[in-house]
Amino acid sequence: MGERTTITASDGFTLNAYVAKPEGKPRGAVVLIQEVWGLNDWIRSEVDRYASEGFLTVAPAMFDRVEFGYESNNYGPEQFAVIGELMKKFDHKTALLDVAAAIGKASEGGKVGITGYCFGGAVSWRAAAHEGMGLSAASGYYGGGVPNYVELAPRIPTEMHFGDQDSGIPLEQIEALKARHPEADIYTYPAGHGFCNSGRPASFNAAACEKAQARTLAFFSQHLG
Protein backbone atom coordinates (compact mmCIF):
# COMPACT_ATOMS: atom_id res chain seq x y z
CA MET A 1 0.00 0.00 0.00
CA GLY A 2 2.72 2.46 0.96
CA GLU A 3 5.78 3.77 -0.80
CA ARG A 4 9.24 4.94 0.10
CA THR A 5 10.01 8.62 -0.36
CA THR A 6 12.09 11.41 1.15
CA ILE A 7 11.17 14.48 3.20
CA THR A 8 13.23 17.55 4.06
CA ALA A 9 13.58 19.05 7.52
CA SER A 10 13.66 22.78 8.24
CA ASP A 11 17.47 22.76 8.50
CA GLY A 12 17.76 21.33 4.99
CA PHE A 13 18.48 17.72 5.92
CA THR A 14 16.72 15.20 3.68
CA LEU A 15 15.71 11.89 5.23
CA ASN A 16 13.96 8.75 4.13
CA ALA A 17 10.31 8.10 4.94
CA TYR A 18 7.59 5.57 4.26
CA VAL A 19 4.16 6.95 3.36
CA ALA A 20 0.82 5.20 2.90
CA LYS A 21 -2.39 6.85 1.77
CA PRO A 22 -5.89 5.54 2.43
CA GLU A 23 -8.44 4.87 -0.25
CA GLY A 24 -10.60 7.93 -0.61
CA LYS A 25 -10.44 11.05 1.51
CA PRO A 26 -8.31 10.69 4.68
CA ARG A 27 -10.11 11.02 8.00
CA GLY A 28 -6.93 12.42 9.53
CA ALA A 29 -3.22 11.76 9.53
CA VAL A 30 -0.70 9.86 11.61
CA VAL A 31 3.05 10.16 12.06
CA LEU A 32 4.42 6.80 13.14
CA ILE A 33 7.80 6.70 14.85
CA GLN A 34 9.89 3.57 14.44
CA GLU A 35 11.51 1.27 16.95
CA VAL A 36 15.33 1.13 17.04
CA TRP A 37 15.33 -1.15 13.99
CA GLY A 38 14.36 1.63 11.59
CA LEU A 39 11.78 1.46 8.81
CA ASN A 40 11.84 -2.32 8.76
CA ASP A 41 9.18 -4.76 7.59
CA TRP A 42 7.01 -4.53 10.70
CA ILE A 43 7.04 -0.73 10.90
CA ARG A 44 6.06 -0.46 7.25
CA SER A 45 3.23 -2.93 7.86
CA GLU A 46 2.01 -0.70 10.70
CA VAL A 47 2.03 2.34 8.42
CA ASP A 48 -0.05 0.35 5.95
CA ARG A 49 -2.43 -0.70 8.73
CA TYR A 50 -3.12 2.88 9.78
CA ALA A 51 -3.70 3.80 6.14
CA SER A 52 -6.20 0.94 5.88
CA GLU A 53 -8.04 2.57 8.81
CA GLY A 54 -8.35 5.79 6.82
CA PHE A 55 -5.33 7.79 7.99
CA LEU A 56 -2.64 9.24 5.74
CA THR A 57 0.40 7.85 7.54
CA VAL A 58 4.07 8.86 7.47
CA ALA A 59 7.01 7.12 9.13
CA PRO A 60 10.26 9.14 9.08
CA ALA A 61 13.63 7.35 9.19
CA MET A 62 14.76 8.70 12.55
CA PHE A 63 18.33 7.38 12.43
CA ASP A 64 19.19 8.80 9.00
CA ARG A 65 21.28 11.60 10.52
CA VAL A 66 23.41 8.94 12.20
CA GLU A 67 23.46 6.27 9.48
CA PHE A 68 21.58 7.12 6.33
CA GLY A 69 19.27 4.33 5.21
CA TYR A 70 19.66 2.26 8.38
CA GLU A 71 17.04 -0.42 8.98
CA SER A 72 17.16 -4.00 10.17
CA ASN A 73 14.91 -7.02 10.62
CA ASN A 74 17.47 -8.65 12.91
CA TYR A 75 16.00 -8.79 16.41
CA GLY A 76 18.89 -10.89 17.69
CA PRO A 77 21.20 -9.81 20.53
CA GLU A 78 24.06 -8.99 18.16
CA GLN A 79 22.01 -6.15 16.64
CA PHE A 80 21.84 -4.38 19.99
CA ALA A 81 25.55 -3.62 19.76
CA VAL A 82 24.86 -1.79 16.48
CA ILE A 83 21.90 0.01 18.02
CA GLY A 84 23.99 1.05 21.01
CA GLU A 85 26.52 2.75 18.74
CA LEU A 86 23.76 4.52 16.82
CA MET A 87 22.18 5.82 20.02
CA LYS A 88 25.49 7.30 21.17
CA LYS A 89 25.31 9.68 18.20
CA PHE A 90 21.58 10.32 18.26
CA ASP A 91 20.45 13.91 18.95
CA HIS A 92 16.92 14.48 20.31
CA LYS A 93 16.94 18.11 19.19
CA THR A 94 17.50 17.42 15.51
CA ALA A 95 15.18 14.42 15.85
CA LEU A 96 12.29 16.79 16.49
CA LEU A 97 13.13 18.60 13.24
CA ASP A 98 12.69 15.29 11.44
CA VAL A 99 9.42 14.63 13.27
CA ALA A 100 8.23 18.10 12.27
CA ALA A 101 9.05 17.35 8.62
CA ALA A 102 6.96 14.19 8.83
CA ILE A 103 4.10 16.14 10.43
CA GLY A 104 4.25 18.63 7.58
CA LYS A 105 3.95 15.83 5.04
CA ALA A 106 1.20 14.07 6.98
CA SER A 107 -0.85 17.26 7.36
CA GLU A 108 -1.96 16.80 3.76
CA GLY A 109 -4.40 14.34 5.34
CA GLY A 110 -5.82 16.76 7.93
CA LYS A 111 -5.22 16.92 11.68
CA VAL A 112 -2.15 14.93 12.71
CA GLY A 113 -1.66 12.44 15.52
CA ILE A 114 1.62 10.81 16.49
CA THR A 115 2.32 7.29 17.63
CA GLY A 116 5.38 5.11 18.01
CA TYR A 117 6.85 2.03 19.61
CA CYS A 118 9.66 1.67 22.15
CA PHE A 119 12.12 4.39 21.04
CA GLY A 120 9.20 5.81 19.06
CA GLY A 121 6.95 5.89 22.10
CA ALA A 122 9.41 8.12 23.92
CA VAL A 123 9.81 10.34 20.85
CA SER A 124 6.01 10.62 20.66
CA TRP A 125 5.87 11.95 24.23
CA ARG A 126 8.68 14.43 23.54
CA ALA A 127 6.90 15.67 20.42
CA ALA A 128 3.62 16.01 22.35
CA ALA A 129 5.40 18.21 24.87
CA HIS A 130 7.16 20.41 22.31
CA GLU A 131 5.54 23.70 21.36
CA GLY A 132 4.50 24.38 17.80
CA MET A 133 4.74 20.86 16.38
CA GLY A 134 1.32 21.00 14.72
CA LEU A 135 0.03 17.86 16.43
CA SER A 136 -3.50 17.22 17.67
CA ALA A 137 -3.02 13.97 19.65
CA ALA A 138 -0.37 11.47 20.74
CA SER A 139 -0.62 7.76 21.55
CA GLY A 140 2.74 6.18 22.40
CA TYR A 141 3.67 2.57 23.09
CA TYR A 142 6.12 1.42 25.80
CA GLY A 143 8.43 4.39 25.46
CA GLY A 144 11.62 3.58 27.37
CA GLY A 145 13.70 5.92 29.49
CA VAL A 146 10.69 7.34 31.33
CA PRO A 147 12.84 9.32 33.83
CA ASN A 148 14.27 11.25 30.87
CA TYR A 149 10.89 12.66 29.87
CA VAL A 150 8.68 12.43 32.96
CA GLU A 151 9.04 16.19 33.58
CA LEU A 152 7.95 17.09 30.04
CA ALA A 153 4.28 18.04 30.01
CA PRO A 154 2.20 17.17 26.94
CA ARG A 155 0.58 20.15 25.22
CA ILE A 156 -1.98 18.01 23.39
CA PRO A 157 -4.28 15.09 24.32
CA THR A 158 -1.94 12.20 25.08
CA GLU A 159 -2.16 8.55 26.02
CA MET A 160 0.54 5.91 26.59
CA HIS A 161 0.51 2.11 26.60
CA PHE A 162 2.87 -0.01 28.71
CA GLY A 163 3.28 -3.67 29.59
CA ASP A 164 3.21 -4.30 33.33
CA GLN A 165 5.79 -7.09 32.90
CA ASP A 166 8.27 -4.94 30.96
CA SER A 167 11.69 -5.62 32.48
CA GLY A 168 13.12 -2.46 30.88
CA ILE A 169 10.40 -0.11 32.13
CA PRO A 170 9.72 -0.83 35.82
CA LEU A 171 6.18 -0.33 37.07
CA GLU A 172 7.37 2.34 39.48
CA GLN A 173 8.44 4.45 36.48
CA ILE A 174 5.02 4.04 34.90
CA GLU A 175 3.34 4.96 38.17
CA ALA A 176 5.59 8.03 38.46
CA LEU A 177 4.50 9.09 34.97
CA LYS A 178 0.85 8.63 35.94
CA ALA A 179 1.28 10.65 39.12
CA ARG A 180 3.15 13.45 37.39
CA HIS A 181 0.67 13.69 34.48
CA PRO A 182 -2.91 12.96 35.53
CA GLU A 183 -4.01 14.79 32.39
CA ALA A 184 -2.66 11.92 30.25
CA ASP A 185 -4.31 8.52 29.86
CA ILE A 186 -1.67 5.95 30.79
CA TYR A 187 -2.64 2.30 30.40
CA THR A 188 -0.94 -0.92 31.42
CA TYR A 189 -1.49 -4.40 30.00
CA PRO A 190 -0.54 -7.88 31.21
CA ALA A 191 2.39 -8.06 28.80
CA GLY A 192 6.10 -7.44 28.42
CA HIS A 193 8.03 -4.99 26.26
CA GLY A 194 7.26 -4.84 22.56
CA PHE A 195 3.89 -6.51 22.95
CA CYS A 196 2.57 -5.15 19.64
CA ASN A 197 5.42 -6.28 17.40
CA SER A 198 4.06 -9.36 15.64
CA GLY A 199 7.49 -9.82 14.06
CA ARG A 200 8.89 -10.82 17.45
CA PRO A 201 6.91 -13.89 18.61
CA ALA A 202 8.64 -13.98 22.00
CA SER A 203 7.37 -10.47 22.81
CA PHE A 204 4.11 -10.26 20.90
CA ASN A 205 0.92 -10.38 22.95
CA ALA A 206 -2.06 -10.37 20.62
CA ALA A 207 -4.71 -9.70 23.28
CA ALA A 208 -2.84 -6.76 24.82
CA CYS A 209 -1.98 -5.32 21.43
CA GLU A 210 -5.54 -5.59 20.13
CA LYS A 211 -6.85 -3.71 23.17
CA ALA A 212 -4.19 -1.00 22.94
CA GLN A 213 -4.66 -0.54 19.19
CA ALA A 214 -8.41 -0.20 19.63
CA ARG A 215 -7.82 2.54 22.17
CA THR A 216 -5.43 4.35 19.84
CA LEU A 217 -7.85 4.23 16.93
CA ALA A 218 -10.69 5.51 19.11
CA PHE A 219 -8.44 8.24 20.50
CA PHE A 220 -7.34 9.36 17.06
CA SER A 221 -10.89 9.22 15.73
CA GLN A 222 -11.94 11.52 18.57
CA HIS A 223 -9.15 14.07 18.19
CA LEU A 224 -8.32 13.99 14.47
CA GLY A 225 -11.79 13.83 12.96
Contacts in CASP RR format, 6 or more apart in sequence:
PFRMAT RR
TARGET T0000
AUTHOR 0000-0000-0000
METHOD contacts of the structure
MODEL  1
MGERTTITASDGFTLNAYVAKPEGKPRGAVVLIQEVWGLNDWIRSEVDRY
ASEGFLTVAPAMFDRVEFGYESNNYGPEQFAVIGELMKKFDHKTALLDVA
AAIGKASEGGKVGITGYCFGGAVSWRAAAHEGMGLSAASGYYGGGVPNYV
ELAPRIPTEMHFGDQDSGIPLEQIEALKARHPEADIYTYPAGHGFCNSGR
PASFNAAACEKAQARTLAFFSQHLG
1 20 0 8 1.000
1 21 0 8 1.000
1 48 0 8 1.000
1 51 0 8 1.000
1 52 0 8 1.000
2 18 0 8 1.000
2 19 0 8 1.000
2 20 0 8 1.000
2 21 0 8 1.000
2 44 0 8 1.000
2 47 0 8 1.000
2 48 0 8 1.000
2 51 0 8 1.000
3 18 0 8 1.000
3 19 0 8 1.000
3 20 0 8 1.000
4 16 0 8 1.000
4 17 0 8 1.000
4 18 0 8 1.000
4 19 0 8 1.000
4 39 0 8 1.000
5 16 0 8 1.000
5 17 0 8 1.000
5 18 0 8 1.000
5 19 0 8 1.000
6 14 0 8 1.000
6 15 0 8 1.000
6 16 0 8 1.000
6 17 0 8 1.000
7 14 0 8 1.000
7 15 0 8 1.000
7 17 0 8 1.000
7 58 0 8 1.000
7 60 0 8 1.000
7 101 0 8 1.000
7 102 0 8 1.000
7 105 0 8 1.000
8 14 0 8 1.000
8 15 0 8 1.000
8 101 0 8 1.000
9 15 0 8 1.000
9 94 0 8 1.000
9 97 0 8 1.000
9 98 0 8 1.000
9 100 0 8 1.000
9 101 0 8 1.000
10 97 0 8 1.000
10 100 0 8 1.000
10 101 0 8 1.000
11 94 0 8 1.000
11 97 0 8 1.000
13 64 0 8 1.000
13 65 0 8 1.000
13 94 0 8 1.000
13 97 0 8 1.000
13 98 0 8 1.000
15 60 0 8 1.000
15 61 0 8 1.000
15 64 0 8 1.000
15 65 0 8 1.000
15 68 0 8 1.000
15 98 0 8 1.000
15 101 0 8 1.000
16 39 0 8 1.000
16 60 0 8 1.000
16 61 0 8 1.000
16 64 0 8 1.000
16 68 0 8 1.000
16 69 0 8 1.000
17 39 0 8 1.000
17 58 0 8 1.000
17 59 0 8 1.000
17 60 0 8 1.000
17 61 0 8 1.000
17 102 0 8 1.000
17 105 0 8 1.000
18 39 0 8 1.000
18 43 0 8 1.000
18 44 0 8 1.000
18 47 0 8 1.000
18 58 0 8 1.000
18 59 0 8 1.000
18 61 0 8 1.000
19 47 0 8 1.000
19 56 0 8 1.000
19 57 0 8 1.000
19 58 0 8 1.000
19 59 0 8 1.000
19 105 0 8 1.000
20 47 0 8 1.000
20 48 0 8 1.000
20 50 0 8 1.000
20 51 0 8 1.000
20 56 0 8 1.000
20 57 0 8 1.000
21 51 0 8 1.000
21 56 0 8 1.000
22 51 0 8 1.000
22 52 0 8 1.000
22 53 0 8 1.000
22 54 0 8 1.000
22 55 0 8 1.000
22 56 0 8 1.000
23 54 0 8 1.000
26 54 0 8 1.000
26 55 0 8 1.000
26 56 0 8 1.000
26 108 0 8 1.000
26 109 0 8 1.000
26 110 0 8 1.000
27 54 0 8 1.000
27 55 0 8 1.000
27 221 0 8 1.000
27 224 0 8 1.000
27 225 0 8 1.000
28 54 0 8 1.000
28 55 0 8 1.000
28 56 0 8 1.000
28 109 0 8 1.000
28 110 0 8 1.000
28 111 0 8 1.000
28 112 0 8 1.000
28 113 0 8 1.000
28 220 0 8 1.000
28 224 0 8 1.000
28 225 0 8 1.000
29 55 0 8 1.000
29 56 0 8 1.000
29 57 0 8 1.000
29 58 0 8 1.000
29 106 0 8 1.000
29 107 0 8 1.000
29 108 0 8 1.000
29 109 0 8 1.000
29 110 0 8 1.000
29 111 0 8 1.000
29 112 0 8 1.000
29 113 0 8 1.000
29 224 0 8 1.000
30 50 0 8 1.000
30 55 0 8 1.000
30 56 0 8 1.000
30 57 0 8 1.000
30 58 0 8 1.000
30 106 0 8 1.000
30 112 0 8 1.000
30 113 0 8 1.000
30 114 0 8 1.000
30 115 0 8 1.000
30 220 0 8 1.000
30 224 0 8 1.000
31 57 0 8 1.000
31 58 0 8 1.000
31 59 0 8 1.000
31 60 0 8 1.000
31 99 0 8 1.000
31 102 0 8 1.000
31 103 0 8 1.000
31 106 0 8 1.000
31 112 0 8 1.000
31 113 0 8 1.000
31 114 0 8 1.000
31 115 0 8 1.000
31 135 0 8 1.000
32 43 0 8 1.000
32 46 0 8 1.000
32 47 0 8 1.000
32 50 0 8 1.000
32 57 0 8 1.000
32 58 0 8 1.000
32 59 0 8 1.000
32 114 0 8 1.000
32 115 0 8 1.000
32 116 0 8 1.000
33 59 0 8 1.000
33 60 0 8 1.000
33 62 0 8 1.000
33 99 0 8 1.000
33 114 0 8 1.000
33 115 0 8 1.000
33 116 0 8 1.000
33 117 0 8 1.000
33 119 0 8 1.000
33 120 0 8 1.000
33 121 0 8 1.000
33 123 0 8 1.000
33 124 0 8 1.000
34 40 0 8 1.000
34 43 0 8 1.000
34 59 0 8 1.000
34 60 0 8 1.000
34 61 0 8 1.000
34 62 0 8 1.000
34 116 0 8 1.000
34 117 0 8 1.000
34 119 0 8 1.000
34 120 0 8 1.000
35 42 0 8 1.000
35 43 0 8 1.000
35 116 0 8 1.000
35 117 0 8 1.000
35 118 0 8 1.000
35 119 0 8 1.000
35 120 0 8 1.000
35 197 0 8 1.000
36 63 0 8 1.000
36 83 0 8 1.000
36 86 0 8 1.000
36 87 0 8 1.000
36 118 0 8 1.000
36 119 0 8 1.000
37 43 0 8 1.000
37 71 0 8 1.000
37 72 0 8 1.000
37 73 0 8 1.000
37 74 0 8 1.000
37 75 0 8 1.000
37 79 0 8 1.000
37 83 0 8 1.000
38 61 0 8 1.000
38 62 0 8 1.000
38 63 0 8 1.000
38 70 0 8 1.000
38 71 0 8 1.000
38 72 0 8 1.000
39 59 0 8 1.000
39 61 0 8 1.000
39 71 0 8 1.000
40 71 0 8 1.000
40 72 0 8 1.000
40 73 0 8 1.000
41 73 0 8 1.000
41 199 0 8 1.000
42 73 0 8 1.000
42 197 0 8 1.000
42 198 0 8 1.000
42 199 0 8 1.000
43 59 0 8 1.000
43 117 0 8 1.000
44 59 0 8 1.000
46 59 0 8 1.000
46 117 0 8 1.000
47 57 0 8 1.000
47 58 0 8 1.000
47 59 0 8 1.000
48 57 0 8 1.000
50 57 0 8 1.000
51 57 0 8 1.000
53 217 0 8 1.000
55 109 0 8 1.000
55 220 0 8 1.000
55 224 0 8 1.000
56 106 0 8 1.000
56 108 0 8 1.000
56 109 0 8 1.000
56 110 0 8 1.000
57 106 0 8 1.000
58 102 0 8 1.000
58 103 0 8 1.000
58 105 0 8 1.000
58 106 0 8 1.000
59 102 0 8 1.000
60 98 0 8 1.000
60 99 0 8 1.000
60 101 0 8 1.000
60 102 0 8 1.000
61 69 0 8 1.000
61 70 0 8 1.000
61 71 0 8 1.000
62 95 0 8 1.000
62 98 0 8 1.000
62 99 0 8 1.000
62 119 0 8 1.000
62 120 0 8 1.000
62 123 0 8 1.000
63 69 0 8 1.000
63 70 0 8 1.000
63 86 0 8 1.000
63 90 0 8 1.000
64 70 0 8 1.000
64 98 0 8 1.000
65 90 0 8 1.000
65 91 0 8 1.000
65 94 0 8 1.000
65 95 0 8 1.000
65 98 0 8 1.000
66 86 0 8 1.000
66 89 0 8 1.000
66 90 0 8 1.000
67 86 0 8 1.000
70 86 0 8 1.000
72 79 0 8 1.000
72 82 0 8 1.000
75 199 0 8 1.000
75 200 0 8 1.000
92 123 0 8 1.000
92 126 0 8 1.000
95 123 0 8 1.000
95 126 0 8 1.000
96 126 0 8 1.000
96 127 0 8 1.000
96 130 0 8 1.000
96 133 0 8 1.000
99 114 0 8 1.000
99 123 0 8 1.000
99 127 0 8 1.000
99 133 0 8 1.000
100 133 0 8 1.000
103 112 0 8 1.000
103 114 0 8 1.000
103 133 0 8 1.000
103 134 0 8 1.000
103 135 0 8 1.000
104 112 0 8 1.000
106 112 0 8 1.000
106 113 0 8 1.000
107 134 0 8 1.000
110 224 0 8 1.000
111 136 0 8 1.000
111 137 0 8 1.000
111 223 0 8 1.000
111 224 0 8 1.000
111 225 0 8 1.000
112 134 0 8 1.000
112 135 0 8 1.000
112 136 0 8 1.000
112 224 0 8 1.000
113 135 0 8 1.000
113 136 0 8 1.000
113 137 0 8 1.000
113 138 0 8 1.000
113 139 0 8 1.000
113 220 0 8 1.000
113 223 0 8 1.000
113 224 0 8 1.000
114 124 0 8 1.000
114 127 0 8 1.000
114 128 0 8 1.000
114 135 0 8 1.000
114 137 0 8 1.000
114 138 0 8 1.000
114 139 0 8 1.000
114 140 0 8 1.000
115 121 0 8 1.000
115 124 0 8 1.000
115 138 0 8 1.000
115 139 0 8 1.000
115 140 0 8 1.000
115 141 0 8 1.000
115 216 0 8 1.000
116 123 0 8 1.000
116 124 0 8 1.000
116 140 0 8 1.000
116 141 0 8 1.000
117 140 0 8 1.000
117 141 0 8 1.000
117 142 0 8 1.000
117 143 0 8 1.000
117 194 0 8 1.000
117 196 0 8 1.000
117 197 0 8 1.000
118 141 0 8 1.000
118 142 0 8 1.000
118 143 0 8 1.000
118 144 0 8 1.000
118 193 0 8 1.000
118 194 0 8 1.000
119 143 0 8 1.000
119 144 0 8 1.000
120 140 0 8 1.000
120 141 0 8 1.000
120 143 0 8 1.000
121 140 0 8 1.000
121 141 0 8 1.000
121 142 0 8 1.000
121 143 0 8 1.000
121 144 0 8 1.000
121 160 0 8 1.000
122 143 0 8 1.000
122 144 0 8 1.000
122 145 0 8 1.000
122 146 0 8 1.000
122 148 0 8 1.000
122 149 0 8 1.000
124 138 0 8 1.000
124 139 0 8 1.000
124 140 0 8 1.000
124 143 0 8 1.000
125 138 0 8 1.000
125 140 0 8 1.000
125 143 0 8 1.000
125 149 0 8 1.000
125 152 0 8 1.000
125 154 0 8 1.000
125 158 0 8 1.000
125 160 0 8 1.000
126 149 0 8 1.000
126 152 0 8 1.000
127 133 0 8 1.000
127 135 0 8 1.000
127 138 0 8 1.000
128 135 0 8 1.000
128 138 0 8 1.000
128 154 0 8 1.000
128 155 0 8 1.000
128 156 0 8 1.000
128 158 0 8 1.000
129 149 0 8 1.000
129 152 0 8 1.000
129 153 0 8 1.000
129 154 0 8 1.000
129 155 0 8 1.000
130 155 0 8 1.000
131 155 0 8 1.000
132 155 0 8 1.000
135 156 0 8 1.000
136 156 0 8 1.000
136 157 0 8 1.000
136 223 0 8 1.000
136 224 0 8 1.000
137 156 0 8 1.000
137 157 0 8 1.000
137 158 0 8 1.000
137 219 0 8 1.000
137 220 0 8 1.000
137 222 0 8 1.000
137 223 0 8 1.000
137 224 0 8 1.000
138 154 0 8 1.000
138 156 0 8 1.000
138 157 0 8 1.000
138 158 0 8 1.000
138 159 0 8 1.000
139 158 0 8 1.000
139 159 0 8 1.000
139 160 0 8 1.000
139 161 0 8 1.000
139 215 0 8 1.000
139 216 0 8 1.000
139 219 0 8 1.000
139 220 0 8 1.000
140 159 0 8 1.000
140 160 0 8 1.000
140 161 0 8 1.000
140 216 0 8 1.000
141 160 0 8 1.000
141 161 0 8 1.000
141 162 0 8 1.000
141 194 0 8 1.000
141 196 0 8 1.000
141 212 0 8 1.000
142 161 0 8 1.000
142 162 0 8 1.000
142 163 0 8 1.000
142 166 0 8 1.000
142 169 0 8 1.000
142 192 0 8 1.000
142 193 0 8 1.000
142 194 0 8 1.000
142 195 0 8 1.000
143 160 0 8 1.000
143 162 0 8 1.000
143 169 0 8 1.000
144 168 0 8 1.000
144 169 0 8 1.000
145 169 0 8 1.000
145 173 0 8 1.000
146 169 0 8 1.000
146 173 0 8 1.000
146 174 0 8 1.000
146 176 0 8 1.000
146 177 0 8 1.000
147 173 0 8 1.000
147 176 0 8 1.000
150 173 0 8 1.000
150 176 0 8 1.000
150 177 0 8 1.000
150 180 0 8 1.000
150 181 0 8 1.000
151 180 0 8 1.000
153 181 0 8 1.000
153 183 0 8 1.000
154 181 0 8 1.000
154 183 0 8 1.000
154 184 0 8 1.000
156 223 0 8 1.000
157 219 0 8 1.000
157 223 0 8 1.000
158 181 0 8 1.000
158 183 0 8 1.000
158 184 0 8 1.000
158 185 0 8 1.000
159 184 0 8 1.000
159 185 0 8 1.000
159 186 0 8 1.000
159 187 0 8 1.000
159 215 0 8 1.000
159 216 0 8 1.000
159 219 0 8 1.000
160 177 0 8 1.000
160 184 0 8 1.000
160 185 0 8 1.000
160 186 0 8 1.000
160 187 0 8 1.000
161 187 0 8 1.000
161 188 0 8 1.000
161 189 0 8 1.000
161 212 0 8 1.000
161 215 0 8 1.000
161 216 0 8 1.000
162 169 0 8 1.000
162 174 0 8 1.000
162 186 0 8 1.000
162 187 0 8 1.000
162 188 0 8 1.000
162 189 0 8 1.000
163 169 0 8 1.000
163 188 0 8 1.000
163 189 0 8 1.000
163 190 0 8 1.000
163 191 0 8 1.000
163 192 0 8 1.000
163 193 0 8 1.000
163 195 0 8 1.000
163 208 0 8 1.000
164 171 0 8 1.000
164 174 0 8 1.000
164 188 0 8 1.000
164 189 0 8 1.000
164 190 0 8 1.000
164 191 0 8 1.000
164 192 0 8 1.000
165 190 0 8 1.000
165 191 0 8 1.000
165 192 0 8 1.000
166 191 0 8 1.000
166 192 0 8 1.000
166 193 0 8 1.000
166 194 0 8 1.000
167 192 0 8 1.000
167 193 0 8 1.000
168 193 0 8 1.000
169 193 0 8 1.000
171 188 0 8 1.000
174 186 0 8 1.000
174 188 0 8 1.000
177 184 0 8 1.000
177 186 0 8 1.000
178 184 0 8 1.000
178 186 0 8 1.000
185 219 0 8 1.000
187 212 0 8 1.000
187 215 0 8 1.000
189 195 0 8 1.000
189 205 0 8 1.000
189 208 0 8 1.000
189 211 0 8 1.000
189 212 0 8 1.000
190 205 0 8 1.000
190 208 0 8 1.000
191 205 0 8 1.000
191 208 0 8 1.000
191 209 0 8 1.000
192 203 0 8 1.000
192 205 0 8 1.000
193 203 0 8 1.000
194 200 0 8 1.000
194 203 0 8 1.000
194 204 0 8 1.000
195 203 0 8 1.000
195 204 0 8 1.000
195 205 0 8 1.000
195 208 0 8 1.000
195 209 0 8 1.000
195 212 0 8 1.000
196 204 0 8 1.000
196 205 0 8 1.000
196 208 0 8 1.000
196 209 0 8 1.000
196 212 0 8 1.000
196 213 0 8 1.000
197 203 0 8 1.000
197 204 0 8 1.000
198 204 0 8 1.000
198 206 0 8 1.000
198 209 0 8 1.000
END
